[in-house]
Amino acid sequence: MNALSLPCSLLVLCCGLLAACSTLPPQGITPVTGFEPARYSGKWYEIARP
């Protein structure tokens, strides 16, 4: 192993992890219509947890 193998491996690993964290929605996705954000704002309480 040469001196560049570890830094190159880390660079490839970091690029792969960053590519996996894409925040773009898939093609063909449409947003929900009629969503009322005010209806869901406020304090929420947990009723049950599985």
C-alpha positions in Angstrom: 0.0 0.0 0.0 1.3 3.4 -0.8 0.8 6.7 1.0 -2.1 7.8 -1.2 -4.3 4.8 -0.8 -5.9 5.8 2.6 -6.6 9.4 1.6 -8.1 8.3 -1.7 -10.2 5.7 -0.1 -11.5 8.2 2.4 -12.3 10.7 -0.4 -14.2 8.0 -2.4 -16.1 7.0 0.8 -17.1 10.6 1.6 -18.2 11.3 -2.0 -20.3 8.2 -1.9 -21.9 9.2 1.4 -22.7 12.7 0.2 -24.2 11.3 -3.0 -26.5 9.1 -1.0 -27.8 12.0 1.0 -29.5 13.7 -2.0 -32.6 15.8 -1.0 -34.1 16.0 -4.5 -37.5 14.4 -4.7 -38.0 11.5 -7.2 -39.4 12.3 -10.6 -43.2 12.3 -10.9 -43.8 13.4 -7.3 -46.6 16.0 -6.8 -47.2 17.9 -3.6 -50.4 17.5 -1.6 -53.1 20.0 -2.4 -55.3 21.5 0.2 -52.7 21.2 3.0 -53.4 23.5 6.0 -50.2 24.1 8.0 -52.1 26.1 10.7 -54.1 23.0 11.5 -51.0 21.1 12.4 -49.1 23.9 14.2 -49.0 24.1 18.0 -48.2 21.8 20.8 -48.4 18.1 20.1 -48.6 15.3 22.7 -47.6 11.7 22.2 -50.6 9.5 22.7 -49.0 6.1 22.1 -45.7 4.6 21.0 -45.5 1.1 19.4 
